[in-house]
Each structure stands twice: as C-alpha cells, then as structure tokens.
C-alpha cells in the first residue's frame, strides 16, 4: 500500500467529503489533501502534459483527471470456449487551488457490464489508483512543491525531503519525459528584446532582467539555502550544475545568468539581505550574492539601482 495514503483511505457512505460534493452511494473513496498550492494555468497544464503519454489525461477548469486502464481475462487461452475479456479503468482526480486534493472512487464491478468472474477487482483498482497518485507526485511539478513544503514545515534538508517523498510514494513509476517545468508556447519566448526562458546558456546573459519572467519561465525546484532554513523559489533553473540558473527570489528577484557578482548589491543593502555563496559552473560568475535574508527586505530599491548589468528586480509584497 502506498504510504502516502496510509490511514487516509476512507470507506464512506455520506454524500459529501472534505471538499465539494461527491455522489458516493457507498463506493470506496480515496482522498488525500496536499499542503501545497497549484493555481497557475501553466503549472496545471504542465501536470496534464507531463503524463499524457503514460496515462489517459484530461483537464476541466481547476481539475485534472488521470485514468489508468487494464485488461482482465477469465482464462489464458483466447481460443477456448467461454473465453471472456474486459477492459477496466480507474480515474484519479486532482482538484487544484490553494490546497490540492487527490481523489479517486472505486465503483462496483457491475458498472462495467457485470463481469462477475473478475477476481479481487477492488483490491486491484485501489492498487492502481495509488500507483497513479504516486507516479504523479514523483514526476510532475507537484514533486517540487511537496519537497518545498517538507523543507519548510519539517525543517529538513532538500536531500532528506526528496528521500521522504520517495518513501511516501513507493508505487511510483518513473517517467523520464514528465518535465516538472511547464511547457511555454514558442511565441511567448521568441519575442524580440525579451530574454526570459529563451536563454540557452553559453556565456553571461545580457541584461536587464525580464520583469515578465514569471509568465515566461517555468517554476523550477526551490533552493534550500544551507545552514539557514531558508528556501528560495526559482524560475527557469535547469538541472543542478549552475549552467542555467534562471531567476531566484520571489520578491527580491535576481537573474543569476545575468549577475556578474560585482558585489554592488551587498554594499548597497542596508539590511544585509545578500551574502556571497559559491555556484561553480555558471558562465557569468561562479559566486553569487544570494538573498539569504529575503524576508528582511525593506523595499528601498537600493540594490536594484546599483546593479551594473541590471539583474535585480524588487517586487513589493
């Protein structure tokens, strides 16, 4: 059984559950609430597109549906008298928003044409539903959000958070092509004068920082700042080799592919938001003035005004 759903699988006969109204009529309901946010259309689209070659995916408004199908046979020989075959399925529903609910219902086998010879239908359907859930939570942007949540609420490192997520989702199938970064339409990244997600590395990126980076770059894995308990949000980060670092910081935003680490922001900041940290491998500079005290920013805009390549943009809370 998926550890993610341990003690959280309910058999319910009431017509309502934690969120919304579900016509259960005594069917088995699996319900799990994640302490993460999924509201951006591009993020929702990313979850849908990332697994469309693995499951039958569909989306409507704030909901994403993933369906897994399997075939049951009443005997091994298809040419034998009395041979029967039926295709069954289970659908997992992701309800997005300020929290994320993952739900599935197991309907009676009679719903599929009364194939009474099918053995252990509910057990199989329950197993496959949990496999779908675990696969989604390990391969999509939800994995990044879960890791960020574990780091923040359980005060653990990024490595330990990843290990814990793996332990929570033992039934996950690894899908190499399920990218956690949302797919951005080409026309949005090829506008003349805009740098954003179109940057491919190979040297310092020309400034200034694109103030529309959040709509052009995909949200990427957060960075847990060592020895601080701080987790910085990132956009457009590719891998962990610092070749393409993207933009870091939710309201003290720095495009680290533009940043040349001259230190002007460190000298100008009156509340010591920035501190030099090593990032070997970045073509612009191997040190970066990391905003490890981002919550202390007083929005004076001093750093933004003195940055020579204009790599910083301050967004007031």
LINKADA-V461116 format. One record per pair of residues at least 12 apart in sequence whose C-alpha atoms are under 10 Angstrom apart, sorted by the first residue. I is the first residue (numbers start at 1). J is the second residue. If there is no record, write none. Layout:
# LINKADA-V461116
i->I j->J
i->I j->J
This chain:
# LINKADA-V461116
i->1 j->126
i->1 j->127
i->1 j->130
i->1 j->131
i->1 j->169
i->1 j->170
i->1 j->171
i->2 j->126
i->2 j->127
i->2 j->129
i->2 j->130
i->2 j->131
i->2 j->133
i->2 j->134
i->2 j->167
i->2 j->168
i->2 j->169
i->2 j->170
i->2 j->171
i->2 j->172
i->3 j->130
i->3 j->134
i->3 j->165
i->3 j->166
i->3 j->167
i->3 j->168
i->3 j->169
i->3 j->170
i->3 j->171
i->4 j->32
i->4 j->130
i->4 j->133
i->4 j->134
i->4 j->137
i->4 j->165
i->4 j->166
i->4 j->167
i->4 j->168
i->4 j->169
i->4 j->170
i->4 j->171
i->5 j->30
i->5 j->31
i->5 j->32
i->5 j->33
i->5 j->130
i->5 j->133
i->5 j->134
i->5 j->168
i->5 j->169
i->6 j->32
i->6 j->168
i->8 j->29
i->8 j->30
i->8 j->31
i->8 j->32
i->8 j->33
i->9 j->28
i->9 j->29
i->9 j->30
i->9 j->31
i->9 j->32
i->9 j->103
i->9 j->104
i->9 j->126
i->10 j->27
i->10 j->28
i->10 j->29
i->10 j->30
i->10 j->31
i->10 j->32
i->11 j->24
i->11 j->26
i->11 j->27
i->11 j->28
i->11 j->29
i->11 j->30
i->11 j->31
i->11 j->105
i->11 j->106
i->12 j->24
i->12 j->25
i->12 j->26
i->12 j->27
i->12 j->28
i->12 j->29
i->12 j->30
i->13 j->25
i->13 j->26
i->13 j->27
i->13 j->28
i->13 j->29
i->14 j->26
i->14 j->27
i->17 j->29
i->17 j->31
i->18 j->31
i->18 j->32
i->18 j->33
i->18 j->101
i->19 j->31
i->19 j->33
i->19 j->95
i->19 j->101
i->20 j->95
i->22 j->105
i->23 j->105
i->24 j->105
i->24 j->106
i->24 j->107
i->25 j->107
i->26 j->105
i->26 j->106
i->26 j->107
i->26 j->108
i->27 j->105
i->27 j->106
i->27 j->107
i->27 j->108
i->28 j->104
i->28 j->105
i->28 j->106
i->28 j->107
i->28 j->108
i->28 j->122
i->28 j->126
i->29 j->103
i->29 j->104
i->29 j->105
i->29 j->106
i->29 j->107
i->29 j->126
i->30 j->92
i->30 j->102
i->30 j->103
i->30 j->104
i->30 j->105
i->30 j->106
i->30 j->126
i->30 j->129
i->30 j->130
i->31 j->92
i->31 j->93
i->31 j->101
i->31 j->102
i->31 j->103
i->31 j->104
i->31 j->105
i->32 j->94
i->32 j->100
i->32 j->101
i->32 j->102
i->32 j->103
i->32 j->104
i->32 j->133
i->33 j->94
i->33 j->95
i->33 j->99
i->33 j->100
i->33 j->101
i->33 j->102
i->33 j->103
i->34 j->96
i->34 j->98
i->34 j->99
i->34 j->100
i->34 j->101
i->34 j->102
i->34 j->142
i->34 j->145
i->34 j->146
i->34 j->149
i->35 j->98
i->35 j->99
i->35 j->100
i->35 j->101
i->35 j->145
i->35 j->146
i->35 j->149
i->35 j->150
i->35 j->153
i->36 j->96
i->36 j->97
i->36 j->98
i->36 j->99
i->36 j->100
i->36 j->101
i->36 j->142
i->36 j->144
i->36 j->145
i->36 j->146
i->36 j->147
i->36 j->148
i->36 j->149
i->37 j->96
i->37 j->97
i->37 j->98
i->37 j->99
i->37 j->100
i->37 j->142
i->37 j->145
i->37 j->146
i->37 j->149
i->38 j->62
i->38 j->94
i->38 j->95
i->38 j->96
i->38 j->97
i->38 j->98
i->38 j->99
i->38 j->100
i->38 j->141
i->38 j->142
i->38 j->145
i->39 j->62
i->39 j->96
i->39 j->97
i->39 j->98
i->39 j->99
i->39 j->100
i->40 j->62
i->40 j->96
i->40 j->97
i->40 j->182
i->40 j->215
i->41 j->61
i->41 j->62
i->41 j->182
i->42 j->181
i->42 j->182
i->42 j->183
i->42 j->184
i->42 j->215
i->42 j->216
i->42 j->217
i->42 j->218
i->42 j->219
i->43 j->140
i->43 j->141
i->43 j->142
i->43 j->180
i->43 j->181
i->43 j->182
i->43 j->183
i->43 j->218
i->43 j->219
i->44 j->59
i->44 j->61
i->44 j->62
i->44 j->63
i->44 j->64
i->44 j->94
i->44 j->96
i->44 j->97
i->44 j->140
i->44 j->141
i->44 j->142
i->44 j->182
i->45 j->59
i->45 j->64
i->45 j->182
i->45 j->183
i->45 j->184
i->46 j->140
i->46 j->141
i->46 j->142
i->46 j->178
i->46 j->179
i->46 j->180
i->46 j->181
i->46 j->182
i->46 j->183
i->46 j->184
i->46 j->218
i->47 j->59
i->47 j->64
i->47 j->66
i->47 j->94
i->47 j->136
i->47 j->137
i->47 j->139
i->47 j->140
i->47 j->141
i->47 j->142
i->47 j->178
i->47 j->179
i->47 j->180
i->47 j->181
i->47 j->182
i->48 j->63
i->48 j->64
i->48 j->65
i->48 j->66
i->48 j->136
i->48 j->140
i->48 j->178
i->48 j->182
i->49 j->140
i->49 j->177
i->49 j->178
i->49 j->179
i->49 j->180
i->49 j->182
i->49 j->183
i->50 j->136
i->50 j->139
i->50 j->140
i->50 j->141
i->50 j->175
i->50 j->176
i->50 j->177
i->50 j->178
i->50 j->179
i->50 j->180
i->50 j->181
i->50 j->182
i->50 j->183
i->51 j->66
i->51 j->135
i->51 j->136
i->51 j->139
i->51 j->140
i->51 j->175
i->51 j->176
i->51 j->177
i->51 j->178
i->51 j->179
i->52 j->66
i->52 j->67
i->52 j->178
i->53 j->175
i->53 j->177
i->53 j->178
i->54 j->66
i->54 j->67
i->54 j->68
i->54 j->132
i->54 j->135
i->54 j->173
i->54 j->175
i->54 j->177
i->54 j->178
i->55 j->67
i->55 j->68
i->55 j->69
i->55 j->91
i->55 j->132
i->55 j->136
i->56 j->68
i->56 j->69
i->56 j->91
i->57 j->91
i->57 j->92
i->58 j->93
i->59 j->93
i->59 j->94
i->60 j->95
i->61 j->95
i->61 j->96
i->62 j->94
i->62 j->95
i->62 j->96
i->62 j->97
i->63 j->93
i->63 j->94
i->63 j->95
i->63 j->96
i->63 j->97
i->63 j->100
i->63 j->101
i->63 j->102
i->64 j->92
i->64 j->93
i->64 j->94
i->64 j->95
i->64 j->96
i->64 j->102
i->65 j->91
i->65 j->92
i->65 j->93
i->65 j->94
i->65 j->95
i->65 j->102
i->65 j->103
i->65 j->104
i->66 j->90
i->66 j->91
i->66 j->92
i->66 j->93
i->66 j->94
i->66 j->104
i->66 j->129
i->66 j->132
i->66 j->133
i->66 j->136
i->67 j->89
i->67 j->90
i->67 j->91
i->67 j->92
i->67 j->93
i->67 j->128
i->67 j->129
i->67 j->132
i->68 j->88
i->68 j->89
i->68 j->90
i->68 j->91
i->68 j->92
i->68 j->125
i->68 j->128
i->68 j->129
i->68 j->131
i->68 j->132
i->69 j->87
i->69 j->88
i->69 j->89
i->69 j->90
i->69 j->91
i->69 j->125
i->69 j->128
i->70 j->86
i->70 j->87
i->70 j->88
i->70 j->89
i->70 j->90
i->70 j->124
i->70 j->125
i->70 j->128
i->71 j->85
i->71 j->86
i->71 j->87
i->71 j->88
i->71 j->89
i->72 j->84
i->72 j->85
i->72 j->86
i->72 j->87
i->72 j->88
i->72 j->115
i->72 j->117
i->72 j->118
i->72 j->119
i->72 j->121
i->73 j->85
i->73 j->86
i->73 j->87
i->73 j->115
i->73 j->117
i->73 j->118
i->73 j->119
i->74 j->86
i->74 j->115
i->74 j->116
i->74 j->117
i->74 j->118
i->74 j->119
i->75 j->117
i->84 j->115
i->84 j->117
i->85 j->115
i->85 j->118
i->86 j->112
i->86 j->113
i->86 j->115
i->86 j->118
i->87 j->112
i->88 j->109
i->88 j->112
i->88 j->121
i->88 j->125
i->89 j->106
i->89 j->112
i->89 j->125
i->89 j->128
i->89 j->129
i->90 j->104
i->90 j->105
i->90 j->106
i->90 j->107
i->90 j->124
i->90 j->125
i->90 j->126
i->90 j->127
i->90 j->128
i->90 j->129
i->90 j->132
i->91 j->103
i->91 j->104
i->91 j->105
i->91 j->106
i->91 j->125
i->91 j->128
i->91 j->129
i->91 j->132
i->91 j->133
i->92 j->104
i->92 j->105
i->92 j->128
i->92 j->129
i->92 j->130
i->92 j->131
i->92 j->132
i->92 j->133
i->92 j->136
i->93 j->105
i->93 j->129
i->93 j->133
i->94 j->133
i->94 j->136
i->100 j->142
i->102 j->133
i->103 j->129
i->103 j->133
i->104 j->125
i->104 j->126
i->104 j->129
i->104 j->130
i->104 j->133
i->105 j->125
i->105 j->126
i->105 j->129
i->106 j->121
i->106 j->122
i->106 j->123
i->106 j->125
i->106 j->126
i->106 j->129
i->107 j->121
i->107 j->122
i->107 j->125
i->108 j->121
i->108 j->122
i->109 j->121
i->109 j->122
i->127 j->171
i->128 j->171
i->129 j->171
i->130 j->169
i->130 j->170
i->130 j->171
i->130 j->172
i->131 j->169
i->131 j->170
i->131 j->171
i->131 j->172
i->131 j->173
i->132 j->171
i->132 j->172
i->132 j->173
i->133 j->169
i->133 j->171
i->133 j->172
i->133 j->173
i->134 j->165
i->134 j->166
i->134 j->168
i->134 j->169
i->134 j->170
i->134 j->171
i->134 j->172
i->134 j->173
i->134 j->174
i->135 j->169
i->135 j->170
i->135 j->171
i->135 j->172
i->135 j->173
i->135 j->174
i->135 j->175
i->135 j->178
i->136 j->169
i->136 j->172
i->136 j->173
i->136 j->174
i->136 j->175
i->136 j->178
i->137 j->165
i->137 j->166
i->137 j->168
i->137 j->169
i->137 j->172
i->138 j->162
i->138 j->165
i->138 j->166
i->138 j->168
i->138 j->169
i->138 j->170
i->138 j->171
i->138 j->172
i->138 j->173
i->138 j->174
i->138 j->175
i->138 j->178
i->138 j->180
i->139 j->172
i->139 j->173
i->139 j->174
i->139 j->175
i->139 j->176
i->139 j->177
i->139 j->178
i->139 j->179
i->139 j->180
i->140 j->175
i->140 j->177
i->140 j->178
i->140 j->179
i->140 j->180
i->140 j->181
i->140 j->182
i->141 j->178
i->141 j->179
i->141 j->180
i->141 j->181
i->141 j->182
i->141 j->218
i->141 j->219
i->141 j->220
i->141 j->221
i->142 j->180
i->143 j->162
i->143 j->165
i->143 j->166
i->143 j->180
i->143 j->221
i->144 j->161
i->144 j->162
i->144 j->165
i->144 j->180
i->144 j->181
i->144 j->219
i->144 j->220
i->144 j->221
i->144 j->222
i->145 j->219
i->145 j->220
i->145 j->221
i->145 j->222
i->146 j->161
i->146 j->162
i->146 j->164
i->146 j->165
i->147 j->159
i->147 j->160
i->147 j->161
i->147 j->162
i->147 j->163
i->147 j->164
i->147 j->165
i->147 j->221
i->147 j->222
i->147 j->224
i->148 j->161
i->148 j->162
i->148 j->221
i->148 j->222
i->148 j->223
i->148 j->224
i->148 j->231
i->148 j->232
i->148 j->233
i->149 j->161
i->149 j->231
i->150 j->162
i->150 j->164
i->150 j->165
i->151 j->222
i->151 j->223
i->151 j->224
i->151 j->229
i->151 j->230
i->151 j->231
i->152 j->224
i->152 j->229
i->152 j->230
i->152 j->231
i->155 j->229
i->155 j->230
i->156 j->224
i->156 j->229
i->157 j->223
i->157 j->224
i->157 j->225
i->157 j->226
i->157 j->227
i->157 j->229
i->157 j->231
i->158 j->221
i->158 j->222
i->158 j->223
i->158 j->224
i->158 j->225
i->158 j->226
i->158 j->231
i->159 j->224
i->180 j->218
i->180 j->219
i->180 j->220
i->180 j->221
i->181 j->217
i->181 j->218
i->181 j->219
i->181 j->220
i->181 j->221
i->181 j->235
i->181 j->236
i->181 j->237
i->181 j->238
i->182 j->216
i->182 j->217
i->182 j->218
i->182 j->219
i->182 j->220
i->182 j->236
i->183 j->216
i->183 j->217
i->183 j->218
i->184 j->197
i->184 j->198
i->184 j->215
i->184 j->216
i->184 j->217
i->184 j->218
i->185 j->216
i->186 j->198
i->186 j->216
i->188 j->215
i->188 j->216
i->188 j->217
i->189 j->215
i->189 j->216
i->189 j->217
i->193 j->210
i->194 j->207
i->194 j->208
i->194 j->209
i->194 j->210
i->194 j->211
i->194 j->212
i->194 j->213
i->194 j->216
i->195 j->207
i->195 j->208
i->195 j->209
i->195 j->210
i->195 j->212
i->195 j->213
i->195 j->216
i->196 j->209
i->196 j->210
i->196 j->211
i->196 j->212
i->196 j->213
i->196 j->214
i->196 j->215
i->196 j->216
i->196 j->217
i->196 j->218
i->196 j->235
i->196 j->236
i->196 j->246
i->196 j->247
i->196 j->255
i->197 j->210
i->197 j->213
i->197 j->214
i->197 j->215
i->197 j->216
i->197 j->217
i->197 j->218
i->197 j->235
i->197 j->236
i->197 j->237
i->197 j->246
i->197 j->247
i->198 j->216
i->198 j->217
i->198 j->236
i->199 j->236
i->199 j->244
i->199 j->246
i->199 j->257
i->200 j->238
i->200 j->243
i->200 j->244
i->200 j->257
i->201 j->242
i->201 j->243
i->201 j->244
i->201 j->245
i->201 j->246
i->201 j->257
i->201 j->282
i->201 j->283
i->201 j->284
i->202 j->243
i->202 j->244
i->202 j->257
i->202 j->282
i->202 j->283
i->202 j->284
i->203 j->243
i->203 j->244
i->203 j->257
i->203 j->258
i->203 j->282
i->203 j->283
i->203 j->284
i->203 j->285
i->204 j->256
i->204 j->257
i->204 j->258
i->204 j->259
i->204 j->260
i->204 j->282
i->204 j->283
i->204 j->284
i->204 j->285
i->205 j->244
i->205 j->255
i->205 j->256
i->205 j->257
i->205 j->258
i->205 j->259
i->205 j->260
i->205 j->283
i->205 j->284
i->205 j->309
i->205 j->311
i->206 j->257
i->206 j->258
i->206 j->259
i->206 j->284
i->206 j->309
i->206 j->310
i->206 j->311
i->207 j->255
i->207 j->257
i->207 j->258
i->207 j->259
i->207 j->308
i->207 j->309
i->207 j->310
i->207 j->311
i->207 j->312
i->208 j->255
i->208 j->258
i->208 j->259
i->208 j->307
i->208 j->308
i->208 j->309
i->208 j->310
i->208 j->311
i->208 j->312
i->208 j->313
i->209 j->247
i->209 j->253
i->209 j->254
i->209 j->255
i->209 j->256
i->209 j->257
i->209 j->258
i->209 j->259
i->209 j->309
i->209 j->310
i->209 j->311
i->209 j->312
i->209 j->313
i->210 j->247
i->210 j->255
i->210 j->310
i->210 j->311
i->210 j->312
i->210 j->313
i->211 j->253
i->211 j->312
i->211 j->313
i->211 j->314
i->211 j->315
i->213 j->235
i->213 j->236
i->213 j->246
i->213 j->247
i->213 j->253
i->213 j->255
i->214 j->234
i->214 j->235
i->214 j->236
i->214 j->247
i->214 j->250
i->215 j->235
i->216 j->235
i->216 j->236
i->217 j->234
i->217 j->235
i->217 j->236
i->217 j->237
i->217 j->246
i->217 j->247
i->218 j->234
i->218 j->235
i->218 j->236
i->218 j->237
i->218 j->246
i->219 j->233
i->219 j->234
i->219 j->235
i->219 j->236
i->219 j->237
i->219 j->246
i->219 j->247
i->220 j->233
i->220 j->234
i->220 j->235
i->220 j->236
i->220 j->237
i->220 j->238
i->220 j->239
i->220 j->245
i->220 j->246
i->220 j->247
i->220 j->248
i->221 j->233
i->221 j->234
i->221 j->235
i->221 j->236
i->221 j->237
i->221 j->238
i->221 j->239
i->221 j->240
i->222 j->234
i->222 j->235
i->222 j->237
i->222 j->248
i->222 j->249
i->223 j->240
i->223 j->248
i->223 j->249
i->224 j->292
i->225 j->277
i->225 j->290
i->225 j->291
i->225 j->292
i->226 j->292
i->228 j->292
i->228 j->293
i->229 j->292
i->230 j->291
i->230 j->292
i->230 j->293
i->230 j->294
i->230 j->295
i->231 j->249
i->231 j->292
i->231 j->294
i->232 j->248
i->232 j->249
i->232 j->250
i->232 j->252
i->232 j->253
i->232 j->290
i->232 j->291
i->232 j->292
i->232 j->293
i->232 j->294
i->233 j->247
i->233 j->248
i->233 j->249
i->233 j->250
i->233 j->251
i->233 j->253
i->234 j->246
i->234 j->247
i->234 j->248
i->234 j->249
i->234 j->250
i->234 j->253
i->234 j->254
i->234 j->255
i->235 j->247
i->235 j->248
i->235 j->249
i->235 j->250
i->235 j->253
i->235 j->255
i->236 j->248
i->236 j->255
i->237 j->256
i->237 j->257
i->240 j->279
i->240 j->281
i->241 j->279
i->241 j->280
i->241 j->281
i->241 j->282
i->242 j->256
i->242 j->257
i->242 j->279
i->242 j->280
i->242 j->281
i->242 j->282
i->242 j->283
i->242 j->285
i->242 j->286
i->243 j->257
i->243 j->279
i->243 j->280
i->243 j->281
i->243 j->282
i->243 j->283
i->243 j->284
i->244 j->256
i->244 j->257
i->244 j->281
i->244 j->282
i->244 j->283
i->244 j->284
i->245 j->257
i->245 j->258
i->245 j->279
i->245 j->281
i->245 j->282
i->245 j->283
i->246 j->258
i->247 j->311
i->247 j->312
i->247 j->313
i->248 j->290
i->248 j->291
i->248 j->312
i->249 j->290
i->249 j->291
i->249 j->292
i->249 j->294
i->249 j->312
i->249 j->313
i->249 j->314
i->249 j->315
i->250 j->294
i->250 j->295
i->250 j->313
i->250 j->314
i->250 j->315
i->250 j->316
i->250 j->317
i->251 j->294
i->251 j->295
i->251 j->297
i->251 j->299
i->251 j->312
i->251 j->313
i->251 j->314
i->251 j->315
i->251 j->316
i->251 j->317
i->252 j->273
i->252 j->274
i->252 j->290
i->252 j->291
i->252 j->293
i->252 j->294
i->252 j->295
i->252 j->297
i->252 j->299
i->252 j->301
i->252 j->303
i->252 j->304
i->252 j->312
i->252 j->313
i->252 j->314
i->252 j->315
i->252 j->316
i->252 j->317
i->253 j->291
i->253 j->294
i->253 j->304
i->253 j->311
i->253 j->312
i->253 j->313
i->253 j->314
i->253 j->315
i->254 j->288
i->254 j->289
i->254 j->290
i->254 j->291
i->254 j->304
i->254 j->310
i->254 j->311
i->254 j->312
i->254 j->313
i->254 j->314
i->255 j->310
i->255 j->311
i->255 j->312
i->255 j->313
i->256 j->279
i->256 j->282
i->256 j->283
i->256 j->284
i->256 j->285
i->256 j->287
i->256 j->288
i->256 j->289
i->256 j->290
i->256 j->311
i->256 j->312
i->257 j->282
i->257 j->283
i->257 j->284
i->257 j->285
i->257 j->288
i->257 j->311
i->258 j->283
i->258 j->284
i->258 j->285
i->258 j->308
i->258 j->309
i->258 j->310
i->258 j->311
i->258 j->312
i->259 j->282
i->259 j->283
i->259 j->284
i->259 j->285
i->259 j->286
i->259 j->287
i->259 j->288
i->259 j->289
i->259 j->307
i->259 j->308
i->259 j->309
i->259 j->310
i->259 j->311
i->259 j->312
i->260 j->282
i->260 j->283
i->260 j->284
i->260 j->285
i->260 j->286
i->260 j->287
i->260 j->288
i->260 j->289
i->260 j->307
i->260 j->308
i->260 j->309
i->260 j->311
i->261 j->276
i->261 j->277
i->261 j->284
i->261 j->285
i->261 j->286
i->261 j->287
i->261 j->288
i->261 j->289
i->261 j->290
i->261 j->307
i->261 j->308
i->261 j->309
i->262 j->285
i->262 j->287
i->262 j->288
i->262 j->289
i->262 j->307
i->262 j->308
i->262 j->309
i->263 j->275
i->263 j->276
i->263 j->287
i->263 j->288
i->263 j->289
i->263 j->303
i->263 j->306
i->263 j->307
i->263 j->308
i->264 j->289
i->264 j->302
i->264 j->303
i->264 j->304
i->264 j->305
i->264 j->306
i->264 j->307
i->264 j->308
i->265 j->289
i->265 j->291
i->265 j->301
i->265 j->302
i->265 j->303
i->265 j->304
i->265 j->305
i->265 j->306
i->265 j->307
i->265 j->308
i->265 j->312
i->266 j->289
i->266 j->290
i->266 j->291
i->266 j->302
i->266 j->303
i->266 j->307
i->267 j->302
i->267 j->303
i->267 j->306
i->268 j->301
i->268 j->302
i->268 j->303
i->268 j->304
i->268 j->305
i->268 j->306
i->268 j->307
i->269 j->297
i->269 j->298
i->269 j->299
i->269 j->300
i->269 j->301
i->269 j->302
i->269 j->303
i->269 j->304
i->269 j->306
i->270 j->297
i->270 j->298
i->270 j->300
i->270 j->302
i->270 j->303
i->271 j->293
i->271 j->294
i->271 j->296
i->271 j->297
i->271 j->298
i->272 j->291
i->272 j->292
i->272 j->293
i->272 j->294
i->272 j->296
i->272 j->297
i->273 j->289
i->273 j->290
i->273 j->291
i->273 j->292
i->273 j->293
i->273 j->294
i->273 j->295
i->273 j->296
i->273 j->297
i->273 j->298
i->273 j->303
i->274 j->288
i->274 j->289
i->274 j->290
i->274 j->291
i->274 j->292
i->274 j->293
i->274 j->294
i->274 j->297
i->274 j->303
i->275 j->287
i->275 j->288
i->275 j->289
i->275 j->290
i->275 j->291
i->275 j->292
i->275 j->293
i->276 j->288
i->276 j->289
i->276 j->290
i->276 j->291
i->276 j->292
i->277 j->289
i->277 j->290
i->277 j->291
i->277 j->292
i->278 j->290
i->295 j->317
i->297 j->314
i->297 j->316
i->297 j->317
i->298 j->316
i->299 j->314
i->299 j->315
i->299 j->316
i->299 j->317
i->300 j->314
i->300 j->316
i->301 j->313
i->301 j->314
i->301 j->315
i->301 j->316
i->302 j->314
